Amino acid sequence: MDGLTSEFDTGTAVAARPGEPGTWDAELGEGWRIGGGVNGGLLLALVGRALGQELGATEERAAHQDPLAISAYYLTPGVPGPATVRTEVVRRGRAVSTAQASLLQPGPDGADVERVRVLATYGDLAGLDGDASTTATPPVLPPPEQCVSAAQAPPDFLKHASLLQRLDLRLDPATTGWAVGRPSGTGVIRGWLRMADGREPDPLLLLLAVDALPPVAFELGLPGWTPTLELTAHMRARPAPGWLRVNLTSRTMSGGYLEEDAEVWDSEGRLVALSRQLARATSPKPA
């Protein structure tokens, strides 16, 4: 980035409100929309930034600025415009700290409307980096240049997804049948991900990555928007620079609700983040 501020850092910026401890001002940008609202991963990363700043170093404790586990309940859609994050430290420990936060925006009558409520455990991922064991394996993908760019998505999808202009997203052609009306029904979408402006990944960007791909419901033959009700993400390591590989799967749908599991692997083949969300399948929006 050569010292320039990335779109992601601008889009998740928070500023402490003078005289109001635990209150952070922010602006949700028009460029992060997906469907009718701002992308849920962007909202999570913005709240995550506020929590990391709230849990900075004190005279008694080292900084706990990395999310280790973070759970978000999406109450109402975030929309472009001013926003407020209110944070509260629940417990500040030596190895980890726990805090909660709410993201709010002014409603039509001027009263605050809560968009997202978060409970999170923070620590220092640098202290966790090292040997790791897992039975999971990185998704096998064609090289990025042989994958399907998000810019090739159907026009009806792109006009509702300014988010995709911020990303360099390359989907595995084997999981893009939904884009041409032939979903596989396997419940898998996978691809390469990096920021379009070259910003390298870090733990905050992983919070966006777990919710950045098209919903796996599309490949299940459910083309409507799929609003997230709850999302829990675990960060396992600081990602290395370069492409991320993201693998989405879903195995169960009942009563119009489905789970979506995400695994994020870095350029060194390490599993750096996992998430599970509960989402609701909806009817397609009118064109």
Order of alpha helices (4+ residues) and beta strands (2+ residues): alpha-beta-beta-beta-beta-alpha-beta-beta-beta-beta-beta-alpha-beta-beta-alpha-beta-beta-beta-beta-beta
